[in-house]
Amino acid sequence: MNYTLDLPLNQLIAQNSELFRQIHQIVDNNAPLVAELNSGFRTQNEVRAILNEITGTEIDASFHVNLPLYTDFGVHIRIGKRVFINTAVMLTDLGGITLEDDVLIGPRVNIITVDHPIDPAQRRGVIVKPVVIKKNAWIGAGATILAGVTVGENAIVAAGAVVNKDVPANTIVGGIPAKVIKEI
């Protein structure tokens, strides 16, 4: 029942458009599954089965998550092998979130792929940009990754950082906004 939408990147999706209506239909379809995912104890097999349904893809058996895990859309999440997501992570995935192999996501991380126009007359619309977390990257507790960001391979995002631009591979970034603080 779930499906992906071919959304225009870096362009306004107006609140009154047919595409906006379709987005909200998918949100409405997945909301009960997200609630089910986070209600009561779940084995990792049960978690993967529910996430398979939410994302419309097969989640690898090596994936592990400590619930709760939140998403507002769900069908634009792609998760690689040996990915670990800690508790209370929010994946706002309308623009697409890719977690490549061996990614570590700390507790209370927010990954956001949606922005809103500056113009108040259009602000209820959305602009979507994908987020890619490359292989073996580690996102520290409470960090926020904003729309359009790619976190490079082996990079570390320090706890509490707000990342608004790409993170080079093999670096550590921290702060608000995040800046490179060390090469590794």
N, C-alpha and C positions, 0 to 999 in steps of 0.2 A: 504493500500500500504506500509506503514511503518512497519518495523519489527525489532526485536532485533537481534544482532549477538552474538553468543557464542564466546567471545574473550578469548584468553589465557591471564591470569593475570601474571604480573611480567616477561613476556617473550617478546622478540623482535617480533614485527610484521613488517616484512621487507617491504620496499617501493615498491618492485617489486612483491609482493605476490598477489595472488587472493583475499585474505582477505582484503588487503589494498585497492584494487579496489572496493570491496563491500562497504567498509567504505565510500569511496568518492562518491559512488552512492547514499547512504543514505543522506550524506551531501548535495549533489546536489538536491535531492528530497525535503528536508526540508528547504532549503534556501529561496524559495519563501514564505513558510508559516511563517518563522521567520520575513521576510520583511513585510508580511501582518499584523502580530501581532503588529508590531511597527509603522505602518503607520496610522496616524490619530487617532482620539478618538475611544476608545473601551470600551464598558461596561464590567463588570466583567464576565457576561455570555458569551459575545463574546470572551473574553480572554480565558476562560476555554474551549470553543469549539475549538478554534485554538490550544491550548495546548493539548487537547485530541488527536487531529490529529497528532501533532508533536510527542508526546510521545507514542501514541498508547495505552494509558490507560485513564481511567475515572478520571478526576481531581475532587475532592470533592467540593461541593458548598460552603464550608466554607473557601476555599483558596482565598487569595487576593494578588494581585500584583499591584504595581505602575510601569507602563511601562516607559521606554523600558526595556525589558528583552531579553537577548541574549543567544543563544546556538549555538554551531557549529555542533552538531550531533543530539541531541534531543530525540532519542528513548530509551536512557538509564537513563532517569530522572524518579524518583518515588517521589511523593509528598503526604504527609499525610494530616490529617485534621487540620484545623485552622492554616495553615502555612501562614505566611506573608512574602512577598519579596518586598523590597523597590526598588527604581529606579536604573536603569543602572547596574544590576547584570549580570555577565557572568558565565554561567554554561557550562564548557567544560567537557562533560559527557561521552565520549567514554568508559571510564572504569567503569561508573555507579555512579550516585549520588542518594543517598537516603536522603530525608528530612522527618524525622519522625514527628509525630503529635506535634503541638504547637511550631514549630521552627520559630524563627524570624531571618530574613536576612536583614542587614542594606544596605544602598545605596552603590553602586560601589564595592560590594564584588565580588571576583573572587573565584570560586570553580573549581579546575583544577584536572582532573583525568589522564592526559597524561604527559608522560616524554619522553625524547629522550636519546638514548645511548650516552655514553661518547666517544666511538670510532668514530672518524670522518668518517670512511668508512661506518658506519651504521647509522649515525646521522639522516638521512632523514626518518628512520623507527620510530616506536613508541613503548613505553612500557606503558601499562595501568594498573591502580590500582584504585579500588573504593574508594569513599569518602562517609562516613556515618555521618550525623548530627543527633544525638540522640534526643529523646523527650525533648521538652522545652528548647533546647539550643538556645543561642542568639549569632549571629555573627555580630560584630560591623562594622560600616561604614569603607569601604576601606580595610577590612581584606582580606587576601589571604589564602585559604586552599589548600594545595598541595596534590598531588596524594598519595593515600594509607592511609590517615588520617581518624580517627574516632574521632569526638567531642562528649564527653560523655554527658549523660543526665544532664540537668540543667546547663551545663557549659556555661561560657561566654567567647567569644574571643574578646579582646579589639580592638577598632578601630585602623586600620593600622597595625595590627599584621600579621606576616607571619608564618603560622603554618605548620611545616614540620614533626611533630610527633603527636601521639595520645594525646588527651586532656582528662585527667581524669574527671569523673563525678563530679559535684558539686565543680568545681574550676573556677577561672578566670585566663586566660592566656593573656599575652601581650608581645610586643617586636618583635625584628627580630634577630634570630628566637624566636618564642614565648616560654615563660617559665611560669610556674605556679607562679602567684604573690599573690594569695589568695585562701583560701578554703571558700566555702559558705555553 
